[in-house]
Amino acid sequence: MDEPDPSNVPLFPTIADVNEVNKLTMEDLNEEICVCKAQDSGEVQWMKQLQSGIANGQL
């Protein structure tokens, strides 16, 4: 089988999987870490979805 195209965005079934890949990628960068906190706004139903784990509050 051919190697996957590196421009393809990988998809993962859980946030835990994404966090693990992100952690490993950040470690490989070998740079100072900068943490940014998200500030979300909008309708209550959509905010509840974001807070349920669809999007991290901190990047």
CHARMM internal coordinates of N, CA and C (Angstrom, degrees):
IC EDIT
DIST 1 N 1 CA 1.4530
DIST 1 CA 1 C 1.5294
ANGL 1 N 1 CA 1 C 109.25
DIST 1 C 2 N 1.3243
ANGL 1 CA 1 C 2 N 116.48
DIHE 1 N 1 CA 1 C 2 N 142.67
DIST 2 N 2 CA 1.4622
ANGL 1 C 2 N 2 CA 121.65
DIHE 1 CA 1 C 2 N 2 CA 179.93
DIST 2 CA 2 C 1.5297
ANGL 2 N 2 CA 2 C 110.40
DIHE 1 C 2 N 2 CA 2 C -71.62
DIST 2 C 3 N 1.3374
ANGL 2 CA 2 C 3 N 114.51
DIHE 2 N 2 CA 2 C 3 N 154.86
DIST 3 N 3 CA 1.4653
ANGL 2 C 3 N 3 CA 120.69
DIHE 2 CA 2 C 3 N 3 CA 174.61
DIST 3 CA 3 C 1.5192
ANGL 3 N 3 CA 3 C 109.26
DIHE 2 C 3 N 3 CA 3 C -66.18
DIST 3 C 4 N 1.3512
ANGL 3 CA 3 C 4 N 117.67
DIHE 3 N 3 CA 3 C 4 N 144.01
DIST 4 N 4 CA 1.4633
ANGL 3 C 4 N 4 CA 118.81
DIHE 3 CA 3 C 4 N 4 CA 177.80
DIST 4 CA 4 C 1.5316
ANGL 4 N 4 CA 4 C 111.47
DIHE 3 C 4 N 4 CA 4 C -67.34
DIST 4 C 5 N 1.2973
ANGL 4 CA 4 C 5 N 115.92
DIHE 4 N 4 CA 4 C 5 N 149.37
DIST 5 N 5 CA 1.4622
ANGL 4 C 5 N 5 CA 122.02
DIHE 4 CA 4 C 5 N 5 CA 177.86
DIST 5 CA 5 C 1.5319
ANGL 5 N 5 CA 5 C 108.20
DIHE 4 C 5 N 5 CA 5 C -64.79
DIST 5 C 6 N 1.3327
ANGL 5 CA 5 C 6 N 119.27
DIHE 5 N 5 CA 5 C 6 N 123.95
DIST 6 N 6 CA 1.4669
ANGL 5 C 6 N 6 CA 121.02
DIHE 5 CA 5 C 6 N 6 CA -177.11
DIST 6 CA 6 C 1.5209
ANGL 6 N 6 CA 6 C 113.88
DIHE 5 C 6 N 6 CA 6 C -65.71
DIST 6 C 7 N 1.3434
ANGL 6 CA 6 C 7 N 117.44
DIHE 6 N 6 CA 6 C 7 N -14.54
DIST 7 N 7 CA 1.4667
ANGL 6 C 7 N 7 CA 119.37
DIHE 6 CA 6 C 7 N 7 CA 178.19
DIST 7 CA 7 C 1.5295
ANGL 7 N 7 CA 7 C 111.72
DIHE 6 C 7 N 7 CA 7 C -82.17
DIST 7 C 8 N 1.3354
ANGL 7 CA 7 C 8 N 117.69
DIHE 7 N 7 CA 7 C 8 N -10.67
DIST 8 N 8 CA 1.4694
ANGL 7 C 8 N 8 CA 120.74
DIHE 7 CA 7 C 8 N 8 CA 176.85
DIST 8 CA 8 C 1.5187
ANGL 8 N 8 CA 8 C 110.20
DIHE 7 C 8 N 8 CA 8 C -70.59
DIST 8 C 9 N 1.3129
ANGL 8 CA 8 C 9 N 116.33
DIHE 8 N 8 CA 8 C 9 N 138.64
DIST 9 N 9 CA 1.4561
ANGL 8 C 9 N 9 CA 121.54
DIHE 8 CA 8 C 9 N 9 CA 178.35
DIST 9 CA 9 C 1.5252
ANGL 9 N 9 CA 9 C 108.16
DIHE 8 C 9 N 9 CA 9 C -86.78
DIST 9 C 10 N 1.3467
ANGL 9 CA 9 C 10 N 117.76
DIHE 9 N 9 CA 9 C 10 N 122.23
DIST 10 N 10 CA 1.4618
ANGL 9 C 10 N 10 CA 119.03
DIHE 9 CA 9 C 10 N 10 CA 179.50
DIST 10 CA 10 C 1.5271
ANGL 10 N 10 CA 10 C 110.80
DIHE 9 C 10 N 10 CA 10 C -73.81
DIST 10 C 11 N 1.3103
ANGL 10 CA 10 C 11 N 116.48
DIHE 10 N 10 CA 10 C 11 N 142.75
DIST 11 N 11 CA 1.4603
ANGL 10 C 11 N 11 CA 122.65
DIHE 10 CA 10 C 11 N 11 CA 176.48
DIST 11 CA 11 C 1.5197
ANGL 11 N 11 CA 11 C 109.03
DIHE 10 C 11 N 11 CA 11 C -111.73
DIST 11 C 12 N 1.3245
ANGL 11 CA 11 C 12 N 117.21
DIHE 11 N 11 CA 11 C 12 N 143.44
DIST 12 N 12 CA 1.4587
ANGL 11 C 12 N 12 CA 122.26
DIHE 11 CA 11 C 12 N 12 CA -177.81
DIST 12 CA 12 C 1.5183
ANGL 12 N 12 CA 12 C 109.87
DIHE 11 C 12 N 12 CA 12 C -128.73
DIST 12 C 13 N 1.3279
ANGL 12 CA 12 C 13 N 118.12
DIHE 12 N 12 CA 12 C 13 N 147.34
DIST 13 N 13 CA 1.4610
ANGL 12 C 13 N 13 CA 121.03
DIHE 12 CA 12 C 13 N 13 CA -175.41
DIST 13 CA 13 C 1.5288
ANGL 13 N 13 CA 13 C 114.62
DIHE 12 C 13 N 13 CA 13 C -74.01
DIST 13 C 14 N 1.3222
ANGL 13 CA 13 C 14 N 118.40
DIHE 13 N 13 CA 13 C 14 N -22.41
DIST 14 N 14 CA 1.4653
ANGL 13 C 14 N 14 CA 119.29
DIHE 13 CA 13 C 14 N 14 CA -177.38
DIST 14 CA 14 C 1.5245
ANGL 14 N 14 CA 14 C 110.91
DIHE 13 C 14 N 14 CA 14 C -135.74
DIST 14 C 15 N 1.3175
ANGL 14 CA 14 C 15 N 115.52
DIHE 14 N 14 CA 14 C 15 N 156.55
DIST 15 N 15 CA 1.4645
ANGL 14 C 15 N 15 CA 121.14
DIHE 14 CA 14 C 15 N 15 CA 176.11
DIST 15 CA 15 C 1.5249
ANGL 15 N 15 CA 15 C 109.68
DIHE 14 C 15 N 15 CA 15 C -63.98
DIST 15 C 16 N 1.3266
ANGL 15 CA 15 C 16 N 117.29
DIHE 15 N 15 CA 15 C 16 N -33.55
DIST 16 N 16 CA 1.4636
ANGL 15 C 16 N 16 CA 120.38
DIHE 15 CA 15 C 16 N 16 CA 178.34
DIST 16 CA 16 C 1.5308
ANGL 16 N 16 CA 16 C 110.41
DIHE 15 C 16 N 16 CA 16 C -60.53
DIST 16 C 17 N 1.3303
ANGL 16 CA 16 C 17 N 117.15
DIHE 16 N 16 CA 16 C 17 N -40.95
DIST 17 N 17 CA 1.4668
ANGL 16 C 17 N 17 CA 120.64
DIHE 16 CA 16 C 17 N 17 CA 177.50
DIST 17 CA 17 C 1.5260
ANGL 17 N 17 CA 17 C 110.75
DIHE 16 C 17 N 17 CA 17 C -64.06
DIST 17 C 18 N 1.3240
ANGL 17 CA 17 C 18 N 116.69
DIHE 17 N 17 CA 17 C 18 N -43.49
DIST 18 N 18 CA 1.4631
ANGL 17 C 18 N 18 CA 121.27
DIHE 17 CA 17 C 18 N 18 CA 178.78
DIST 18 CA 18 C 1.5222
ANGL 18 N 18 CA 18 C 110.15
DIHE 17 C 18 N 18 CA 18 C -61.98
DIST 18 C 19 N 1.3273
ANGL 18 CA 18 C 19 N 116.58
DIHE 18 N 18 CA 18 C 19 N -45.48
DIST 19 N 19 CA 1.4661
ANGL 18 C 19 N 19 CA 120.43
DIHE 18 CA 18 C 19 N 19 CA -179.53
DIST 19 CA 19 C 1.5249
ANGL 19 N 19 CA 19 C 111.47
DIHE 18 C 19 N 19 CA 19 C -61.04
DIST 19 C 20 N 1.3231
ANGL 19 CA 19 C 20 N 117.39
DIHE 19 N 19 CA 19 C 20 N -38.24
DIST 20 N 20 CA 1.4645
ANGL 19 C 20 N 20 CA 120.90
DIHE 19 CA 19 C 20 N 20 CA 179.58
DIST 20 CA 20 C 1.5254
ANGL 20 N 20 CA 20 C 110.90
DIHE 19 C 20 N 20 CA 20 C -65.98
DIST 20 C 21 N 1.3313
ANGL 20 CA 20 C 21 N 117.10
DIHE 20 N 20 CA 20 C 21 N -45.61
DIST 21 N 21 CA 1.4660
ANGL 20 C 21 N 21 CA 120.76
DIHE 20 CA 20 C 21 N 21 CA 178.80
DIST 21 CA 21 C 1.5257
ANGL 21 N 21 CA 21 C 109.87
DIHE 20 C 21 N 21 CA 21 C -64.25
DIST 21 C 22 N 1.3348
ANGL 21 CA 21 C 22 N 117.11
DIHE 21 N 21 CA 21 C 22 N -42.52
DIST 22 N 22 CA 1.4652
ANGL 21 C 22 N 22 CA 120.36
DIHE 21 CA 21 C 22 N 22 CA 178.96
DIST 22 CA 22 C 1.5259
ANGL 22 N 22 CA 22 C 110.94
DIHE 21 C 22 N 22 CA 22 C -62.21
DIST 22 C 23 N 1.3219
ANGL 22 CA 22 C 23 N 116.68
DIHE 22 N 22 CA 22 C 23 N -41.31
DIST 23 N 23 CA 1.4748
ANGL 22 C 23 N 23 CA 121.13
DIHE 22 CA 22 C 23 N 23 CA 179.14
DIST 23 CA 23 C 1.5302
ANGL 23 N 23 CA 23 C 110.40
DIHE 22 C 23 N 23 CA 23 C -60.12
DIST 23 C 24 N 1.3210
ANGL 23 CA 23 C 24 N 116.34
DIHE 23 N 23 CA 23 C 24 N -47.09
DIST 24 N 24 CA 1.4595
ANGL 23 C 24 N 24 CA 120.37
DIHE 23 CA 23 C 24 N 24 CA -179.57
DIST 24 CA 24 C 1.5301
ANGL 24 N 24 CA 24 C 111.29
DIHE 23 C 24 N 24 CA 24 C -64.88
DIST 24 C 25 N 1.3277
ANGL 24 CA 24 C 25 N 116.58
DIHE 24 N 24 CA 24 C 25 N -39.44
DIST 25 N 25 CA 1.4618
ANGL 24 C 25 N 25 CA 120.47
DIHE 24 CA 24 C 25 N 25 CA 178.88
DIST 25 CA 25 C 1.5234
ANGL 25 N 25 CA 25 C 110.81
DIHE 24 C 25 N 25 CA 25 C -64.79
DIST 25 C 26 N 1.3332
ANGL 25 CA 25 C 26 N 116.58
DIHE 25 N 25 CA 25 C 26 N -42.86
DIST 26 N 26 CA 1.4612
ANGL 25 C 26 N 26 CA 120.85
DIHE 25 CA 25 C 26 N 26 CA 179.67
DIST 26 CA 26 C 1.5313
ANGL 26 N 26 CA 26 C 110.47
DIHE 25 C 26 N 26 CA 26 C -63.75
DIST 26 C 27 N 1.3246
ANGL 26 CA 26 C 27 N 116.97
DIHE 26 N 26 CA 26 C 27 N -40.38
DIST 27 N 27 CA 1.4687
ANGL 26 C 27 N 27 CA 120.44
DIHE 26 CA 26 C 27 N 27 CA 178.71
DIST 27 CA 27 C 1.5221
ANGL 27 N 27 CA 27 C 110.71
DIHE 26 C 27 N 27 CA 27 C -62.30
DIST 27 C 28 N 1.3353
ANGL 27 CA 27 C 28 N 116.37
DIHE 27 N 27 CA 27 C 28 N -36.94
DIST 28 N 28 CA 1.4647
ANGL 27 C 28 N 28 CA 120.65
DIHE 27 CA 27 C 28 N 28 CA 179.65
DIST 28 CA 28 C 1.5288
ANGL 28 N 28 CA 28 C 112.28
DIHE 27 C 28 N 28 CA 28 C -68.32
DIST 28 C 29 N 1.3383
ANGL 28 CA 28 C 29 N 117.85
DIHE 28 N 28 CA 28 C 29 N -25.62
DIST 29 N 29 CA 1.4569
ANGL 28 C 29 N 29 CA 120.83
DIHE 28 CA 28 C 29 N 29 CA -179.61
DIST 29 CA 29 C 1.5203
ANGL 29 N 29 CA 29 C 112.45
DIHE 28 C 29 N 29 CA 29 C -69.22
DIST 29 C 30 N 1.3322
ANGL 29 CA 29 C 30 N 115.95
DIHE 29 N 29 CA 29 C 30 N -30.08
DIST 30 N 30 CA 1.4587
ANGL 29 C 30 N 30 CA 120.83
DIHE 29 CA 29 C 30 N 30 CA 177.16
DIST 30 CA 30 C 1.5309
ANGL 30 N 30 CA 30 C 112.17
DIHE 29 C 30 N 30 CA 30 C 58.50
DIST 30 C 31 N 1.3127
ANGL 30 CA 30 C 31 N 117.67
DIHE 30 N 30 CA 30 C 31 N 40.12
DIST 31 N 31 CA 1.4647
ANGL 30 C 31 N 31 CA 123.60
DIHE 30 CA 30 C 31 N 31 CA -179.49
DIST 31 CA 31 C 1.5237
ANGL 31 N 31 CA 31 C 109.59
DIHE 30 C 31 N 31 CA 31 C -123.76
DIST 31 C 32 N 1.3299
ANGL 31 CA 31 C 32 N 115.89
DIHE 31 N 31 CA 31 C 32 N 168.19
DIST 32 N 32 CA 1.4575
ANGL 31 C 32 N 32 CA 120.91
DIHE 31 CA 31 C 32 N 32 CA 176.79
DIST 32 CA 32 C 1.5278
ANGL 32 N 32 CA 32 C 109.26
DIHE 31 C 32 N 32 CA 32 C -64.96
DIST 32 C 33 N 1.3342
ANGL 32 CA 32 C 33 N 116.20
DIHE 32 N 32 CA 32 C 33 N 139.37
DIST 33 N 33 CA 1.4577
ANGL 32 C 33 N 33 CA 121.50
DIHE 32 CA 32 C 33 N 33 CA -178.97
DIST 33 CA 33 C 1.5228
ANGL 33 N 33 CA 33 C 110.15
DIHE 32 C 33 N 33 CA 33 C -86.00
DIST 33 C 34 N 1.3235
ANGL 33 CA 33 C 34 N 116.06
DIHE 33 N 33 CA 33 C 34 N 134.71
DIST 34 N 34 CA 1.4652
ANGL 33 C 34 N 34 CA 122.98
DIHE 33 CA 33 C 34 N 34 CA 176.27
DIST 34 CA 34 C 1.5309
ANGL 34 N 34 CA 34 C 106.96
DIHE 33 C 34 N 34 CA 34 C -119.87
DIST 34 C 35 N 1.3263
ANGL 34 CA 34 C 35 N 117.84
DIHE 34 N 34 CA 34 C 35 N 123.81
DIST 35 N 35 CA 1.4596
ANGL 34 C 35 N 35 CA 122.29
DIHE 34 CA 34 C 35 N 35 CA -179.12
DIST 35 CA 35 C 1.5173
ANGL 35 N 35 CA 35 C 109.06
DIHE 34 C 35 N 35 CA 35 C -102.87
DIST 35 C 36 N 1.3251
ANGL 35 CA 35 C 36 N 116.67
DIHE 35 N 35 CA 35 C 36 N 130.36
DIST 36 N 36 CA 1.4713
ANGL 35 C 36 N 36 CA 122.54
DIHE 35 CA 35 C 36 N 36 CA 178.23
DIST 36 CA 36 C 1.5209
ANGL 36 N 36 CA 36 C 108.45
DIHE 35 C 36 N 36 CA 36 C -119.37
DIST 36 C 37 N 1.3178
ANGL 36 CA 36 C 37 N 116.79
DIHE 36 N 36 CA 36 C 37 N 128.63
DIST 37 N 37 CA 1.4623
ANGL 36 C 37 N 37 CA 121.02
DIHE 36 CA 36 C 37 N 37 CA 177.46
DIST 37 CA 37 C 1.5218
ANGL 37 N 37 CA 37 C 109.26
DIHE 36 C 37 N 37 CA 37 C -92.55
DIST 37 C 38 N 1.3285
ANGL 37 CA 37 C 38 N 115.35
DIHE 37 N 37 CA 37 C 38 N 135.83
DIST 38 N 38 CA 1.4602
ANGL 37 C 38 N 38 CA 120.88
DIHE 37 CA 37 C 38 N 38 CA -179.99
DIST 38 CA 38 C 1.5195
ANGL 38 N 38 CA 38 C 110.39
DIHE 37 C 38 N 38 CA 38 C -81.29
DIST 38 C 39 N 1.3095
ANGL 38 CA 38 C 39 N 115.81
DIHE 38 N 38 CA 38 C 39 N 147.28
DIST 39 N 39 CA 1.4574
ANGL 38 C 39 N 39 CA 121.58
DIHE 38 CA 38 C 39 N 39 CA 173.58
DIST 39 CA 39 C 1.5128
ANGL 39 N 39 CA 39 C 106.43
DIHE 38 C 39 N 39 CA 39 C -126.21
DIST 39 C 40 N 1.3219
ANGL 39 CA 39 C 40 N 116.76
DIHE 39 N 39 CA 39 C 40 N 108.63
DIST 40 N 40 CA 1.4544
ANGL 39 C 40 N 40 CA 121.94
DIHE 39 CA 39 C 40 N 40 CA -176.13
DIST 40 CA 40 C 1.5200
ANGL 40 N 40 CA 40 C 110.23
DIHE 39 C 40 N 40 CA 40 C -106.32
DIST 40 C 41 N 1.3172
ANGL 40 CA 40 C 41 N 115.83
DIHE 40 N 40 CA 40 C 41 N 151.90
DIST 41 N 41 CA 1.4614
ANGL 40 C 41 N 41 CA 121.03
DIHE 40 CA 40 C 41 N 41 CA 174.00
DIST 41 CA 41 C 1.5194
ANGL 41 N 41 CA 41 C 108.22
DIHE 40 C 41 N 41 CA 41 C -147.78
DIST 41 C 42 N 1.3133
ANGL 41 CA 41 C 42 N 115.25
DIHE 41 N 41 CA 41 C 42 N 160.95
DIST 42 N 42 CA 1.4586
ANGL 41 C 42 N 42 CA 119.45
DIHE 41 CA 41 C 42 N 42 CA 179.17
DIST 42 CA 42 C 1.5037
ANGL 42 N 42 CA 42 C 111.46
DIHE 41 C 42 N 42 CA 42 C 146.47
DIST 42 C 43 N 1.3112
ANGL 42 CA 42 C 43 N 115.57
DIHE 42 N 42 CA 42 C 43 N -165.34
DIST 43 N 43 CA 1.4550
ANGL 42 C 43 N 43 CA 121.34
DIHE 42 CA 42 C 43 N 43 CA -178.81
DIST 43 CA 43 C 1.5270
ANGL 43 N 43 CA 43 C 110.27
DIHE 42 C 43 N 43 CA 43 C -67.64
DIST 43 C 44 N 1.3328
ANGL 43 CA 43 C 44 N 114.95
DIHE 43 N 43 CA 43 C 44 N 145.95
DIST 44 N 44 CA 1.4721
ANGL 43 C 44 N 44 CA 121.83
DIHE 43 CA 43 C 44 N 44 CA -175.09
DIST 44 CA 44 C 1.5178
ANGL 44 N 44 CA 44 C 111.94
DIHE 43 C 44 N 44 CA 44 C -54.69
DIST 44 C 45 N 1.3176
ANGL 44 CA 44 C 45 N 118.55
DIHE 44 N 44 CA 44 C 45 N -44.27
DIST 45 N 45 CA 1.4728
ANGL 44 C 45 N 45 CA 120.39
DIHE 44 CA 44 C 45 N 45 CA -177.04
DIST 45 CA 45 C 1.5193
ANGL 45 N 45 CA 45 C 111.53
DIHE 44 C 45 N 45 CA 45 C -61.35
DIST 45 C 46 N 1.3282
ANGL 45 CA 45 C 46 N 117.08
DIHE 45 N 45 CA 45 C 46 N -38.08
DIST 46 N 46 CA 1.4641
ANGL 45 C 46 N 46 CA 120.13
DIHE 45 CA 45 C 46 N 46 CA -179.32
DIST 46 CA 46 C 1.5264
ANGL 46 N 46 CA 46 C 110.88
DIHE 45 C 46 N 46 CA 46 C -76.68
DIST 46 C 47 N 1.3155
ANGL 46 CA 46 C 47 N 116.82
DIHE 46 N 46 CA 46 C 47 N -34.51
DIST 47 N 47 CA 1.4614
ANGL 46 C 47 N 47 CA 120.33
DIHE 46 CA 46 C 47 N 47 CA 176.63
DIST 47 CA 47 C 1.5246
ANGL 47 N 47 CA 47 C 110.41
DIHE 46 C 47 N 47 CA 47 C -63.67
DIST 47 C 48 N 1.3237
ANGL 47 CA 47 C 48 N 116.69
DIHE 47 N 47 CA 47 C 48 N -39.73
DIST 48 N 48 CA 1.4746
ANGL 47 C 48 N 48 CA 120.31
DIHE 47 CA 47 C 48 N 48 CA 178.15
DIST 48 CA 48 C 1.5238
ANGL 48 N 48 CA 48 C 110.76
DIHE 47 C 48 N 48 CA 48 C -62.44
DIST 48 C 49 N 1.3399
ANGL 48 CA 48 C 49 N 116.76
DIHE 48 N 48 CA 48 C 49 N -38.45
DIST 49 N 49 CA 1.4690
ANGL 48 C 49 N 49 CA 119.69
DIHE 48 CA 48 C 49 N 49 CA 177.54
DIST 49 CA 49 C 1.5204
ANGL 49 N 49 CA 49 C 110.67
DIHE 48 C 49 N 49 CA 49 C -64.05
DIST 49 C 50 N 1.3073
ANGL 49 CA 49 C 50 N 117.26
DIHE 49 N 49 CA 49 C 50 N -44.50
DIST 50 N 50 CA 1.4667
ANGL 49 C 50 N 50 CA 120.27
DIHE 49 CA 49 C 50 N 50 CA 178.97
DIST 50 CA 50 C 1.5273
ANGL 50 N 50 CA 50 C 110.58
DIHE 49 C 50 N 50 CA 50 C -59.93
DIST 50 C 51 N 1.3322
ANGL 50 CA 50 C 51 N 116.22
DIHE 50 N 50 CA 50 C 51 N -43.93
DIST 51 N 51 CA 1.4638
ANGL 50 C 51 N 51 CA 120.95
DIHE 50 CA 50 C 51 N 51 CA -176.97
DIST 51 CA 51 C 1.5293
ANGL 51 N 51 CA 51 C 112.39
DIHE 50 C 51 N 51 CA 51 C -71.81
DIST 51 C 52 N 1.3321
ANGL 51 CA 51 C 52 N 117.60
DIHE 51 N 51 CA 51 C 52 N -17.88
DIST 52 N 52 CA 1.4627
ANGL 51 C 52 N 52 CA 120.14
DIHE 51 CA 51 C 52 N 52 CA -179.45
DIST 52 CA 52 C 1.5153
ANGL 52 N 52 CA 52 C 112.49
DIHE 51 C 52 N 52 CA 52 C -79.36
DIST 52 C 53 N 1.3260
ANGL 52 CA 52 C 53 N 117.55
DIHE 52 N 52 CA 52 C 53 N 0.29
DIST 53 N 53 CA 1.4495
ANGL 52 C 53 N 53 CA 119.83
DIHE 52 CA 52 C 53 N 53 CA 175.32
DIST 53 CA 53 C 1.5020
ANGL 53 N 53 CA 53 C 115.33
DIHE 52 C 53 N 53 CA 53 C 119.32
DIST 53 C 54 N 1.3217
ANGL 53 CA 53 C 54 N 118.11
DIHE 53 N 53 CA 53 C 54 N 2.63
DIST 54 N 54 CA 1.4540
ANGL 53 C 54 N 54 CA 119.58
DIHE 53 CA 53 C 54 N 54 CA 178.29
DIST 54 CA 54 C 1.5154
ANGL 54 N 54 CA 54 C 110.69
DIHE 53 C 54 N 54 CA 54 C -69.54
DIST 54 C 55 N 1.3296
ANGL 54 CA 54 C 55 N 116.25
DIHE 54 N 54 CA 54 C 55 N -37.90
DIST 55 N 55 CA 1.4586
ANGL 54 C 55 N 55 CA 120.49
DIHE 54 CA 54 C 55 N 55 CA 179.31
DIST 55 CA 55 C 1.5213
ANGL 55 N 55 CA 55 C 109.12
DIHE 54 C 55 N 55 CA 55 C -131.47
DIST 55 C 56 N 1.3147
ANGL 55 CA 55 C 56 N 116.57
DIHE 55 N 55 CA 55 C 56 N 137.21
DIST 56 N 56 CA 1.4595
ANGL 55 C 56 N 56 CA 120.74
DIHE 55 CA 55 C 56 N 56 CA 177.59
DIST 56 CA 56 C 1.5187
ANGL 56 N 56 CA 56 C 110.19
DIHE 55 C 56 N 56 CA 56 C -72.65
DIST 56 C 57 N 1.3222
ANGL 56 CA 56 C 57 N 116.71
DIHE 56 N 56 CA 56 C 57 N 144.68
DIST 57 N 57 CA 1.4469
ANGL 56 C 57 N 57 CA 121.26
DIHE 56 CA 56 C 57 N 57 CA 177.28
DIST 57 CA 57 C 1.5061
ANGL 57 N 57 CA 57 C 112.40
DIHE 56 C 57 N 57 CA 57 C -80.61
DIST 57 C 58 N 1.3149
ANGL 57 CA 57 C 58 N 115.95
DIHE 57 N 57 CA 57 C 58 N -10.25
DIST 58 N 58 CA 1.4602
ANGL 57 C 58 N 58 CA 120.57
DIHE 57 CA 57 C 58 N 58 CA -178.08
DIST 58 CA 58 C 1.5144
ANGL 58 N 58 CA 58 C 108.40
DIHE 57 C 58 N 58 CA 58 C -140.01
DIST 58 C 59 N 1.3148
ANGL 58 CA 58 C 59 N 115.89
DIHE 58 N 58 CA 58 C 59 N 131.75
DIST 59 N 59 CA 1.4709
ANGL 58 C 59 N 59 CA 121.53
DIHE 58 CA 58 C 59 N 59 CA 179.53
DIST 59 CA 59 C 1.5087
ANGL 59 N 59 CA 59 C 110.31
DIHE 58 C 59 N 59 CA 59 C -114.88
END
COOR INIT
IC SEED 1 N 1 CA 1 C
IC BUILD
